[in-house]
Amino acid sequence: AGGLEPHLEALRQELRAPGPAVLSVLLALLAVAITFLIWRVVQGRRSSRKAVLLLGLCDAGKTLLFARLLTGKYRDTQTSITDSSAVYRASNDKSANVTLIDLPGHESLRHQFLERFKAAARAIVFVVDSVAFQREVKDVAEFLYQVLVDSTVLKNAPALLIACNKQDVTMAKSAKLIQQQLEKELNTLRVTRSAAPTSLDGSATGGPAQLGKKGKDFDFSQLPMKVEFVECSARGSKGEEGDADFEGLEKWLAKIA
């Protein structure tokens, strides 16, 4: 018996200490548990953000788009001086809904309203007037740049749709051209801002210096959020009597709801 004791003790030690195979299983289970917890946290944060913000310059057609999405009907609109919000149901599923928030586009108001609602944004629809785009491209890019470098927007990375509105008009620019011009203007703004002088305390006076990847010309694929472009018409090809033409926008809203 005394001769077997060392072997029995060794067997007890092996049974107490898990072998490599058991350790691998335990580590795999731990990794799955951690991944699941992270997923739950991310989903919890996303579900708490139910707003879809409609942004853009004055007269881009945000308010008519807002009304059409909710009622399907045409209505005369005026320049907004405050926000409007309503629940939008993306499908017959009652749980598939978001809160649409139409924000004023006037230069003196748009930033303060963005500041108020940006933390709740699951997605952003940036509405562009495709007819006036060539004339307004610098102003459009300036506003979009300020949205894209906002620290809250960068952190939450809401889905972004550039809605190229007023496509019922013959002179409307295509979504592809608008994307190319915006990328060019945003790249110029990035260069300008990165060259901004610093204040006495050493901080940049021109805001965030970098948009996209350093050393490369800017394009939308470099952003942390997914960016898509769609052509639409809140007025529709038949004007007030017809339906709006925004099937691409509706599909996108259904996808992010």
Accessible surface in RSA format (square Angstrom, percent):
REM  Atomic radii and reference values for relative SASA: ProtOr
REM  Chains: A
REM  Algorithm: Lee & Richards
REM  Probe-radius: 1.40
REM  Slices: 20
REM RES _ NUM      All-atoms   Total-Side   Main-Chain    Non-polar    All polar
REM                ABS   REL    ABS   REL    ABS   REL    ABS   REL    ABS   REL
RES ALA A   1   119.30 109.7  69.15 106.7  50.16 114.1  73.53 103.5  45.78 121.3
RES GLY A   2    62.24  76.7   0.00   N/A  62.24  76.7  42.04 115.4  20.20  45.2
RES GLY A   3    61.13  75.4   0.00   N/A  61.13  75.4  43.37 119.0  17.76  39.8
RES LEU A   4   113.96  63.5 113.89  81.5   0.08   0.2 113.89  80.0   0.08   0.2
RES GLU A   5    83.68  48.0  83.68  63.3   0.00   0.0  43.48  84.1  40.20  32.8
RES PRO A   6    85.36  62.2  71.43  65.1  13.93  50.6  79.46  65.6   5.89  36.6
RES HIS A   7   129.54  70.8 122.14  84.9   7.40  18.9  74.73  77.0  54.81  63.8
RES LEU A   8    82.47  45.9  81.48  58.3   0.99   2.5  81.88  57.5   0.58   1.6
RES GLU A   9    68.37  39.3  68.37  51.7   0.00   0.0  40.51  78.3  27.86  22.8
RES ALA A  10    52.93  48.7  45.93  70.9   7.01  15.9  51.83  73.0   1.11   2.9
RES LEU A  11    96.40  53.7  93.55  66.9   2.85   7.2  95.74  67.2   0.66   1.8
RES ARG A  12    95.39  40.1  93.50  47.7   1.89   4.5  38.36  52.4  57.03  34.6
RES GLN A  13    92.34  51.6  90.89  66.4   1.45   3.4  36.28  77.2  56.05  42.5
RES GLU A  14   126.51  72.6 110.48  83.6  16.02  38.2  42.16  81.5  84.35  68.9
RES LEU A  15   140.25  78.1 110.69  79.2  29.57  74.3 113.56  79.8  26.70  71.8
RES ARG A  16   152.22  63.9 120.56  61.5  31.67  75.4  71.70  98.0  80.52  48.8
RES ALA A  17    61.04  56.1  52.24  80.6   8.80  20.0  56.05  78.9   4.99  13.2
RES PRO A  18    63.92  46.6  44.98  41.0  18.93  68.8  53.22  43.9  10.69  66.5
RES GLY A  19    31.66  39.0   0.00   N/A  31.66  39.0  25.95  71.2   5.71  12.8
RES PRO A  20   115.73  84.3 111.06 101.2   4.67  17.0 114.68  94.7   1.05   6.5
RES ALA A  21    75.60  69.5  64.98 100.3  10.62  24.2  73.47 103.5   2.12   5.6
RES VAL A  22    76.49  50.3  74.45  67.4   2.05   4.9  76.48  66.5   0.01   0.0
RES LEU A  23    86.67  48.3  86.67  62.0   0.00   0.0  86.67  60.9   0.00   0.0
RES SER A  24    68.18  57.6  60.09  80.2   8.09  18.6  34.17  72.8  34.00  47.6
RES VAL A  25    87.61  57.7  85.44  77.4   2.17   5.2  87.55  76.1   0.07   0.2
RES LEU A  26    92.72  51.6  87.79  62.8   4.93  12.4  88.06  61.8   4.66  12.5
RES LEU A  27   116.13  64.7 111.48  79.8   4.65  11.7 111.96  78.6   4.18  11.2
RES ALA A  28    55.69  51.2  46.78  72.2   8.91  20.3  54.58  76.9   1.11   2.9
RES LEU A  29   109.66  61.1 105.13  75.2   4.53  11.4 105.44  74.0   4.22  11.4
RES LEU A  30   101.42  56.5  97.29  69.6   4.12  10.4 101.14  71.0   0.27   0.7
RES ALA A  31    54.83  50.4  48.71  75.2   6.11  13.9  53.77  75.7   1.06   2.8
RES VAL A  32   100.37  66.0  96.28  87.2   4.09   9.9  99.66  86.6   0.71   1.9
RES ALA A  33    47.71  43.9  40.87  63.1   6.84  15.6  47.34  66.7   0.36   1.0
RES ILE A  34    84.31  48.0  84.23  62.8   0.08   0.2  84.31  60.7   0.00   0.0
RES THR A  35    89.40  63.6  87.41  88.6   1.99   4.8  64.27  86.3  25.13  38.0
RES PHE A  36   103.88  52.0  99.77  61.8   4.11  10.7 103.57  62.8   0.32   0.9
RES LEU A  37   112.04  62.4 111.71  79.9   0.33   0.8 111.86  78.6   0.19   0.5
RES ILE A  38   103.51  58.9 101.23  75.4   2.28   5.5 103.51  74.5   0.00   0.0
RES TRP A  39   135.43  54.3 131.11  63.5   4.31  10.1 114.48  61.0  20.95  34.0
RES ARG A  40   133.59  56.1 127.20  64.8   6.39  15.2  21.37  29.2 112.22  68.0
RES VAL A  41    79.38  52.2  71.43  64.7   7.95  19.2  78.37  68.1   1.00   2.7
RES VAL A  42    79.87  52.6  78.54  71.1   1.33   3.2  79.15  68.8   0.72   2.0
RES GLN A  43    68.30  38.2  66.78  48.8   1.52   3.6  12.86  27.4  55.44  42.0
RES GLY A  44    38.46  47.4   0.00   N/A  38.46  47.4  32.58  89.4   5.88  13.2
RES ARG A  45   148.74  62.5 144.86  73.8   3.88   9.2  47.68  65.2 101.06  61.2
RES ARG A  46    82.11  34.5  81.88  41.7   0.23   0.5  23.97  32.8  58.14  35.2
RES SER A  47    65.14  55.0  55.80  74.5   9.34  21.5  41.33  88.0  23.80  33.3
RES SER A  48    85.15  72.0  50.85  67.9  34.30  79.0  49.24 104.9  35.91  50.3
RES ARG A  49    38.28  16.1  38.28  19.5   0.00   0.0   8.89  12.1  29.40  17.8
RES LYS A  50    70.89  34.6  68.92  42.3   1.98   4.7  50.64  45.6  20.26  21.6
RES ALA A  51     4.65   4.3   3.73   5.7   0.93   2.1   3.73   5.2   0.93   2.5
RES VAL A  52     0.00   0.0   0.00   0.0   0.00   0.0   0.00   0.0   0.00   0.0
RES LEU A  53     0.00   0.0   0.00   0.0   0.00   0.0   0.00   0.0   0.00   0.0
RES LEU A  54     0.60   0.3   0.60   0.4   0.00   0.0   0.60   0.4   0.00   0.0
RES LEU A  55     2.90   1.6   2.00   1.4   0.90   2.3   2.90   2.0   0.00   0.0
RES GLY A  56     0.67   0.8   0.00   N/A   0.67   0.8   0.00   0.0   0.67   1.5
RES LEU A  57    16.65   9.3  16.17  11.6   0.48   1.2  16.17  11.4   0.48   1.3
RES CYS A  58    36.00  27.2  27.53  30.7   8.46  19.9  22.35  56.6  13.65  14.7
RES ASP A  59   104.42  73.1  85.79  85.4  18.63  44.1  32.90  77.4  71.51  71.3
RES ALA A  60     1.87   1.7   1.69   2.6   0.18   0.4   1.79   2.5   0.08   0.2
RES GLY A  61    17.43  21.5   0.00   N/A  17.43  21.5  15.67  43.0   1.76   4.0
RES LYS A  62    13.18   6.4  11.24   6.9   1.94   4.6   2.00   1.8  11.18  11.9
RES THR A  63    22.03  15.7  20.23  20.5   1.80   4.3  13.77  18.5   8.26  12.5
RES LEU A  64    22.29  12.4  21.78  15.6   0.51   1.3  21.78  15.3   0.51   1.4
RES LEU A  65     0.00   0.0   0.00   0.0   0.00   0.0   0.00   0.0   0.00   0.0
RES PHE A  66    13.53   6.8  13.53   8.4   0.00   0.0  13.53   8.2   0.00   0.0
RES ALA A  67     4.13   3.8   1.80   2.8   2.33   5.3   4.13   5.8   0.00   0.0
RES ARG A  68     5.63   2.4   2.84   1.4   2.79   6.6   0.28   0.4   5.35   3.2
RES LEU A  69    16.13   9.0   0.39   0.3  15.75  39.6   1.13   0.8  15.00  40.4
RES LEU A  70    57.96  32.3  24.19  17.3  33.77  84.9  26.14  18.4  31.82  85.6
RES THR A  71    88.40  62.9  59.61  60.4  28.79  68.6  65.26  87.7  23.14  35.0
RES GLY A  72    42.52  52.4   0.00   N/A  42.52  52.4  28.85  79.2  13.67  30.6
RES LYS A  73   151.00  73.7 146.43  89.8   4.57  10.9  92.83  83.6  58.18  62.0
RES TYR A  74    52.89  24.7  29.32  16.7  23.57  61.3  11.76   8.8  41.13  50.7
RES ARG A  75   119.21  50.1 112.90  57.6   6.31  15.0  47.39  64.8  71.82  43.5
RES ASP A  76   120.25  84.2  95.39  94.9  24.86  58.8  37.44  88.1  82.80  82.6
RES THR A  77    60.62  43.1  26.90  27.3  33.72  80.4   5.12   6.9  55.50  83.9
RES GLN A  78   163.64  91.5 142.98 104.5  20.66  49.2  53.99 114.9 109.65  83.2
RES THR A  79    76.30  54.3  48.61  49.3  27.69  66.0  36.07  48.4  40.23  60.8
RES SER A  80    25.43  21.5  13.50  18.0  11.93  27.5  14.90  31.7  10.53  14.8
RES ILE A  81   134.33  76.4 123.32  91.9  11.02  26.6 123.32  88.8  11.02  29.9
RES THR A  82    74.65  53.1  73.24  74.3   1.41   3.4  54.80  73.6  19.85  30.0
RES ASP A  83    37.10  26.0  24.90  24.8  12.20  28.8   0.06   0.1  37.04  36.9
RES SER A  84    46.73  39.5  40.61  54.2   6.12  14.1  17.88  38.1  28.85  40.4
RES SER A  85    66.81  56.5  37.76  50.4  29.04  66.9   3.81   8.1  63.00  88.3
RES ALA A  86    35.47  32.6  24.73  38.2  10.75  24.4  35.47  50.0   0.00   0.0
RES VAL A  87    81.63  53.7  61.90  56.0  19.73  47.5  61.90  53.8  19.73  53.5
RES TYR A  88    18.66   8.7  17.62  10.0   1.04   2.7  10.50   7.9   8.16  10.1
RES ARG A  89   135.94  57.1 116.27  59.3  19.67  46.8  42.20  57.7  93.74  56.8
RES ALA A  90    19.18  17.6   0.43   0.7  18.75  42.7   0.75   1.1  18.43  48.8
RES SER A  91    58.10  49.1  37.77  50.4  20.33  46.8  46.34  98.7  11.76  16.5
RES ASN A  92   157.16 108.4 129.26 124.9  27.90  67.2  39.42  94.9 117.74 113.8
RES ASP A  93    81.01  56.7  69.64  69.3  11.37  26.9  30.89  72.7  50.13  50.0
RES LYS A  94   164.07  80.0 157.90  96.9   6.17  14.7 101.25  91.1  62.83  66.9
RES SER A  95    83.99  71.0  61.13  81.6  22.86  52.7  54.50 116.1  29.49  41.3
RES ALA A  96    20.85  19.2  17.43  26.9   3.42   7.8  20.85  29.4   0.00   0.0
RES ASN A  97    27.37  18.9  27.28  26.4   0.09   0.2   0.05   0.1  27.32  26.4
RES VAL A  98     0.46   0.3   0.04   0.0   0.41   1.0   0.46   0.4   0.00   0.0
RES THR A  99    41.54  29.5  41.54  42.1   0.00   0.0  21.97  29.5  19.56  29.6
RES LEU A 100     0.10   0.1   0.10   0.1   0.00   0.0   0.10   0.1   0.00   0.0
RES ILE A 101     9.90   5.6   9.90   7.4   0.00   0.0   9.90   7.1   0.00   0.0
RES ASP A 102     1.27   0.9   1.19   1.2   0.08   0.2   0.00   0.0   1.27   1.3
RES LEU A 103     0.95   0.5   0.78   0.6   0.17   0.4   0.78   0.5   0.17   0.5
RES PRO A 104     2.48   1.8   0.00   0.0   2.48   9.0   0.08   0.1   2.40  14.9
RES GLY A 105     3.26   4.0   0.00   N/A   3.26   4.0   0.00   0.0   3.26   7.3
RES HIS A 106    84.81  46.4  83.81  58.3   1.00   2.6  53.51  55.2  31.30  36.4
RES GLU A 107   124.61  71.5 115.55  87.4   9.06  21.6  30.15  58.3  94.46  77.1
RES SER A 108    80.81  68.3  50.85  67.9  29.96  69.0  51.65 110.0  29.16  40.9
RES LEU A 109    39.75  22.1  39.64  28.4   0.11   0.3  39.75  27.9   0.00   0.0
RES ARG A 110    22.02   9.2  21.52  11.0   0.50   1.2   1.24   1.7  20.78  12.6
RES HIS A 111    70.65  38.6  65.75  45.7   4.90  12.5  52.01  53.6  18.65  21.7
RES GLN A 112    95.59  53.5  82.07  60.0  13.52  32.2  35.31  75.2  60.28  45.7
RES PHE A 113     9.76   4.9   9.76   6.0   0.00   0.0   9.76   5.9   0.00   0.0
RES LEU A 114     9.33   5.2   9.33   6.7   0.00   0.0   9.33   6.5   0.00   0.0
RES GLU A 115   108.96  62.6  95.92  72.6  13.04  31.1  42.67  82.5  66.29  54.1
RES ARG A 116   144.39  60.6 111.24  56.7  33.15  78.9  50.09  68.5  94.30  57.2
RES PHE A 117    37.12  18.6  36.67  22.7   0.45   1.2  37.12  22.5   0.00   0.0
RES LYS A 118    22.42  10.9  19.44  11.9   2.98   7.1   9.36   8.4  13.06  13.9
RES ALA A 119    65.10  59.9  56.70  87.5   8.40  19.1  56.75  79.9   8.35  22.1
RES ALA A 120    42.52  39.1  38.97  60.1   3.56   8.1  41.91  59.0   0.62   1.6
RES ALA A 121     1.15   1.1   0.97   1.5   0.18   0.4   0.97   1.4   0.18   0.5
RES ARG A 122    19.32   8.1  14.40   7.3   4.92  11.7   4.64   6.3  14.68   8.9
RES ALA A 123     0.00   0.0   0.00   0.0   0.00   0.0   0.00   0.0   0.00   0.0
RES ILE A 124     2.24   1.3   2.24   1.7   0.00   0.0   2.24   1.6   0.00   0.0
RES VAL A 125     0.32   0.2   0.32   0.3   0.00   0.0   0.32   0.3   0.00   0.0
RES PHE A 126     0.39   0.2   0.39   0.2   0.00   0.0   0.39   0.2   0.00   0.0
RES VAL A 127     1.40   0.9   0.00   0.0   1.40   3.4   0.00   0.0   1.40   3.8
RES VAL A 128     1.32   0.9   0.27   0.2   1.05   2.5   1.32   1.1   0.00   0.0
RES ASP A 129    13.14   9.2  11.10  11.1   2.04   4.8   1.49   3.5  11.65  11.6
RES SER A 130     0.00   0.0   0.00   0.0   0.00   0.0   0.00   0.0   0.00   0.0
RES VAL A 131    53.53  35.2  39.43  35.7  14.10  34.0  39.43  34.3  14.10  38.2
RES ALA A 132     7.02   6.5   6.02   9.3   1.00   2.3   7.02   9.9   0.00   0.0
RES PHE A 133     0.38   0.2   0.00   0.0   0.38   1.0   0.38   0.2   0.00   0.0
RES GLN A 134    92.98  52.0  80.90  59.1  12.08  28.8  48.26 102.7  44.72  33.9
RES ARG A 135   189.07  79.4 153.98  78.5  35.09  83.5  81.98 112.0 107.09  64.9
RES GLU A 136    36.45  20.9  35.54  26.9   0.91   2.2  10.02  19.4  26.43  21.6
RES VAL A 137    13.69   9.0  13.69  12.4   0.00   0.0  13.69  11.9   0.00   0.0
RES LYS A 138   142.13  69.3 136.72  83.9   5.41  12.9 105.16  94.7  36.97  39.4
RES ASP A 139    83.41  58.4  81.85  81.5   1.56   3.7   9.38  22.1  74.03  73.8
RES VAL A 140     3.44   2.3   3.44   3.1   0.00   0.0   3.44   3.0   0.00   0.0
RES ALA A 141     0.43   0.4   0.43   0.7   0.00   0.0   0.43   0.6   0.00   0.0
RES GLU A 142    50.05  28.7  50.05  37.9   0.00   0.0  29.97  58.0  20.07  16.4
RES PHE A 143     1.24   0.6   1.06   0.7   0.19   0.5   1.24   0.8   0.00   0.0
RES LEU A 144     0.00   0.0   0.00   0.0   0.00   0.0   0.00   0.0   0.00   0.0
RES TYR A 145     0.27   0.1   0.27   0.2   0.00   0.0   0.27   0.2   0.00   0.0
RES GLN A 146    58.72  32.8  51.29  37.5   7.43  17.7  18.90  40.2  39.81  30.2
RES VAL A 147     0.70   0.5   0.70   0.6   0.00   0.0   0.70   0.6   0.00   0.0
RES LEU A 148     0.88   0.5   0.88   0.6   0.00   0.0   0.88   0.6   0.00   0.0
RES VAL A 149    14.34   9.4   9.91   9.0   4.43  10.7   9.91   8.6   4.43  12.0
RES ASP A 150    26.43  18.5  18.94  18.8   7.49  17.7   8.30  19.5  18.13  18.1
RES SER A 151    86.94  73.5  75.69 101.0  11.25  25.9  51.70 110.1  35.25  49.4
RES THR A 152    33.44  23.8  29.97  30.4   3.47   8.3  12.33  16.6  21.12  31.9
RES VAL A 153     3.51   2.3   2.37   2.1   1.14   2.7   3.51   3.1   0.00   0.0
RES LEU A 154    69.82  38.9  60.21  43.1   9.61  24.2  60.45  42.5   9.37  25.2
RES LYS A 155   169.95  82.9 135.73  83.3  34.23  81.5  88.41  79.6  81.55  86.9
RES ASN A 156    33.81  23.3  20.58  19.9  13.23  31.9   4.56  11.0  29.25  28.3
RES ALA A 157    33.84  31.1  19.32  29.8  14.52  33.0  19.32  27.2  14.52  38.5
RES PRO A 158     5.34   3.9   2.81   2.6   2.54   9.2   5.19   4.3   0.15   0.9
RES ALA A 159    24.47  22.5  19.04  29.4   5.43  12.4  20.88  29.4   3.59   9.5
RES LEU A 160     2.83   1.6   2.78   2.0   0.05   0.1   2.78   2.0   0.05   0.1
RES LEU A 161     2.70   1.5   2.70   1.9   0.00   0.0   2.70   1.9   0.00   0.0
RES ILE A 162     0.00   0.0   0.00   0.0   0.00   0.0   0.00   0.0   0.00   0.0
RES ALA A 163     0.00   0.0   0.00   0.0   0.00   0.0   0.00   0.0   0.00   0.0
RES CYS A 164     0.00   0.0   0.00   0.0   0.00   0.0   0.00   0.0   0.00   0.0
RES ASN A 165     2.37   1.6   2.37   2.3   0.00   0.0   0.00   0.0   2.37   2.3
RES LYS A 166    58.99  28.8  58.15  35.7   0.84   2.0  34.61  31.2  24.37  26.0
RES GLN A 167    48.59  27.2  26.26  19.2  22.33  53.2  14.14  30.1  34.45  26.1
RES ASP A 168    53.43  37.4  14.97  14.9  38.46  90.9  11.75  27.7  41.68  41.6
RES VAL A 169    62.42  41.1  54.87  49.7   7.55  18.2  59.31  51.5   3.12   8.5
RES THR A 170   135.11  96.1 102.90 104.3  32.21  76.8  76.23 102.4  58.87  89.0
RES MET A 171   129.78  67.2 124.03  82.1   5.75  13.7 100.18  85.2  29.60  39.2
RES ALA A 172    21.77  20.0   1.87   2.9  19.89  45.3   1.87   2.6  19.89  52.7
RES LYS A 173    55.41  27.0  53.49  32.8   1.92   4.6  12.90  11.6  42.50  45.3
RES SER A 174    50.28  42.5  44.65  59.6   5.63  13.0  36.06  76.8  14.22  19.9
RES ALA A 175    13.86  12.7  13.66  21.1   0.20   0.5  13.79  19.4   0.07   0.2
RES LYS A 176   151.98  74.1 145.25  89.1   6.73  16.0  91.82  82.6  60.16  64.1
RES LEU A 177    60.73  33.8  58.90  42.1   1.83   4.6  60.06  42.2   0.67   1.8
RES ILE A 178     0.00   0.0   0.00   0.0   0.00   0.0   0.00   0.0   0.00   0.0
RES GLN A 179    61.54  34.4  61.54  45.0   0.00   0.0   3.76   8.0  57.78  43.8
RES GLN A 180    91.83  51.4  84.84  62.0   6.99  16.6  33.26  70.8  58.57  44.4
RES GLN A 181    44.02  24.6  44.02  32.2   0.00   0.0   0.00   0.0  44.02  33.4
RES LEU A 182     0.00   0.0   0.00   0.0   0.00   0.0   0.00   0.0   0.00   0.0
RES GLU A 183    29.50  16.9  28.92  21.9   0.58   1.4   5.70  11.0  23.80  19.4
RES LYS A 184   136.44  66.6 128.16  78.6   8.28  19.7  80.54  72.5  55.89  59.5
RES GLU A 185    26.28  15.1  26.28  19.9   0.00   0.0   0.02   0.0  26.26  21.4
RES LEU A 186     0.00   0.0   0.00   0.0   0.00   0.0   0.00   0.0   0.00   0.0
RES ASN A 187    30.08  20.7  30.08  29.1   0.00   0.0   3.12   7.5  26.96  26.1
RES THR A 188    74.04  52.7  70.81  71.8   3.23   7.7  53.62  72.0  20.42  30.9
RES LEU A 189    28.91  16.1  28.85  20.6   0.06   0.2  28.91  20.3   0.00   0.0
RES ARG A 190    18.16   7.6  18.16   9.3   0.00   0.0   4.71   6.4  13.45   8.2
RES VAL A 191    88.40  58.2  86.81  78.6   1.59   3.8  88.27  76.7   0.13   0.4
RES THR A 192    79.88  56.8  70.76  71.7   9.12  21.7  59.85  80.4  20.03  30.3
RES ARG A 193    49.12  20.6  47.31  24.1   1.81   4.3   8.61  11.8  40.51  24.6
RES SER A 194    62.31  52.6  34.35  45.8  27.96  64.4  20.04  42.7  42.26  59.2
RES ALA A 195    80.52  74.0  47.31  73.0  33.21  75.5  58.02  81.7  22.50  59.6
RES ALA A 196    25.16  23.1   9.49  14.7  15.66  35.6  13.94  19.6  11.22  29.7
RES PRO A 197   102.45  74.7  91.28  83.2  11.17  40.6 102.45  84.6   0.00   0.0
RES THR A 198    91.06  64.8  66.48  67.4  24.58  58.6  37.93  51.0  53.13  80.3
RES SER A 199    42.24  35.7  28.03  37.4  14.22  32.7  35.51  75.6   6.73   9.4
RES LEU A 200   195.74 109.0 159.06 113.8  36.68  92.2 163.14 114.6  32.60  87.7
RES ASP A 201   120.50  84.4  78.67  78.3  41.84  98.9  50.94 119.9  69.56  69.4
RES GLY A 202    53.57  66.1   0.00   N/A  53.57  66.1  30.36  83.3  23.22  52.0
RES SER A 203    59.13  50.0  50.33  67.2   8.80  20.3  46.50  99.0  12.63  17.7
RES ALA A 204    54.89  50.5  30.14  46.5  24.75  56.3  30.14  42.4  24.75  65.6
RES THR A 205    87.19  62.0  49.85  50.5  37.34  89.0  49.55  66.6  37.64  56.9
RES GLY A 206    17.65  21.8   0.00   N/A  17.65  21.8  16.10  44.2   1.56   3.5
RES GLY A 207    33.96  41.9   0.00   N/A  33.96  41.9  29.20  80.1   4.76  10.7
RES PRO A 208    66.28  48.3  53.87  49.1  12.41  45.1  65.74  54.3   0.54   3.3
RES ALA A 209    47.18  43.4  40.00  61.7   7.18  16.3  40.00  56.3   7.18  19.0
RES GLN A 210    79.42  44.4  60.49  44.2  18.92  45.1  44.12  93.9  35.30  26.8
RES LEU A 211     4.52   2.5   3.09   2.2   1.43   3.6   4.52   3.2   0.00   0.0
RES GLY A 212    25.95  32.0   0.00   N/A  25.95  32.0   3.17   8.7  22.78  51.0
RES LYS A 213   112.51  54.9 108.14  66.4   4.37  10.4  61.06  55.0  51.45  54.8
RES LYS A 214   181.06  88.3 155.43  95.4  25.63  61.0  98.90  89.0  82.16  87.5
RES GLY A 215    82.60 101.9   0.00   N/A  82.60 101.9  42.76 117.3  39.84  89.2
RES LYS A 216   122.14  59.6 113.86  69.9   8.28  19.7  75.02  67.5  47.12  50.2
RES ASP A 217   113.84  79.7 102.35 101.9  11.49  27.2  28.85  67.9  84.99  84.8
RES PHE A 218     7.19   3.6   0.00   0.0   7.19  18.7   0.00   0.0   7.19  20.6
RES ASP A 219    47.40  33.2  47.40  47.2   0.00   0.0  19.62  46.2  27.78  27.7
RES PHE A 220     8.43   4.2   6.39   4.0   2.05   5.3   6.65   4.0   1.78   5.1
RES SER A 221   101.89  86.1  61.70  82.3  40.19  92.6  57.80 123.1  44.10  61.8
RES GLN A 222    29.23  16.3   8.13   5.9  21.10  50.2   6.48  13.8  22.75  17.3
RES LEU A 223    15.34   8.5   1.91   1.4  13.44  33.8   2.13   1.5  13.21  35.6
RES PRO A 224    83.35  60.7  43.35  39.5  40.00 145.4  56.54  46.7  26.81 166.6
RES MET A 225     9.88   5.1   1.75   1.2   8.14  19.4   5.42   4.6   4.46   5.9
RES LYS A 226   141.63  69.1 125.98  77.3  15.65  37.3  89.82  80.8  51.81  55.2
RES VAL A 227    27.53  18.1   1.25   1.1  26.29  63.3   1.25   1.1  26.29  71.3
RES GLU A 228    48.25  27.7  43.53  32.9   4.71  11.2  19.76  38.2  28.49  23.3
RES PHE A 229    43.03  21.5  13.92   8.6  29.11  75.8  13.92   8.4  29.11  83.3
RES VAL A 230    24.25  16.0  20.18  18.3   4.07   9.8  24.25  21.1   0.00   0.0
RES GLU A 231    83.60  48.0  65.12  49.3  18.47  44.0  20.21  39.1  63.38  51.7
RES CYS A 232     2.50   1.9   0.00   0.0   2.50   5.9   2.50   6.3   0.00   0.0
RES SER A 233     2.02   1.7   2.02   2.7   0.00   0.0   2.00   4.3   0.02   0.0
RES ALA A 234     1.75   1.6   1.19   1.8   0.56   1.3   1.19   1.7   0.56   1.5
RES ARG A 235   100.83  42.3  99.32  50.6   1.51   3.6  29.62  40.5  71.22  43.2
RES GLY A 236     1.18   1.5   0.00   N/A   1.18   1.5   0.00   0.0   1.18   2.7
RES SER A 237   102.06  86.2  67.77  90.4  34.29  79.0  42.41  90.3  59.65  83.6
RES LYS A 238   166.36  81.2 142.68  87.5  23.68  56.4  94.23  84.8  72.13  76.8
RES GLY A 239    12.73  15.7   0.00   N/A  12.73  15.7  11.04  30.3   1.69   3.8
RES GLU A 240    90.55  52.0  73.88  55.9  16.67  39.7  12.76  24.7  77.79  63.5
RES GLU A 241   165.78  95.2 132.03  99.9  33.75  80.4  61.00 118.0 104.79  85.6
RES GLY A 242    11.11  13.7   0.00   N/A  11.11  13.7   7.28  20.0   3.83   8.6
RES ASP A 243   119.14  83.5 106.24 105.7  12.90  30.5  28.60  67.3  90.54  90.3
RES ALA A 244    21.26  19.6   2.12   3.3  19.15  43.6   2.12   3.0  19.15  50.7
RES ASP A 245    87.89  61.6  84.20  83.8   3.70   8.7  18.69  44.0  69.20  69.0
RES PHE A 246    15.66   7.8  13.55   8.4   2.11   5.5  14.09   8.5   1.57   4.5
RES GLU A 247   107.38  61.7 104.18  78.8   3.20   7.6  38.99  75.4  68.39  55.8
RES GLY A 248    29.79  36.7   0.00   N/A  29.79  36.7  18.75  51.5  11.04  24.7
RES LEU A 249     0.19   0.1   0.19   0.1   0.00   0.0   0.19   0.1   0.00   0.0
RES GLU A 250    71.50  41.0  68.74  52.0   2.75   6.6  15.05  29.1  56.44  46.1
RES LYS A 251   134.06  65.4 125.15  76.8   8.91  21.2  81.11  73.0  52.95  56.4
RES TRP A 252     8.95   3.6   6.34   3.1   2.61   6.1   6.40   3.4   2.54   4.1
RES LEU A 253     0.38   0.2   0.38   0.3   0.00   0.0   0.38   0.3   0.00   0.0
RES ALA A 254    47.14  43.3  30.25  46.7  16.89  38.4  30.60  43.1  16.54  43.8
RES LYS A 255   122.13  59.6  90.88  55.8  31.25  74.4  81.67  73.5  40.46  43.1
RES ILE A 256    14.81   8.4  13.89  10.4   0.92   2.2  14.81  10.7   0.00   0.0
RES ALA A 257    30.82  28.3   0.06   0.1  30.75  70.0   5.15   7.2  25.67  68.0
END  Absolute sums over single chains surface
CHAIN  1 A    14812.1      12112.9       2699.2       8759.3       6052.8
END  Absolute sums over all chains
TOTAL         14812.1      12112.9       2699.2       8759.3       6052.8
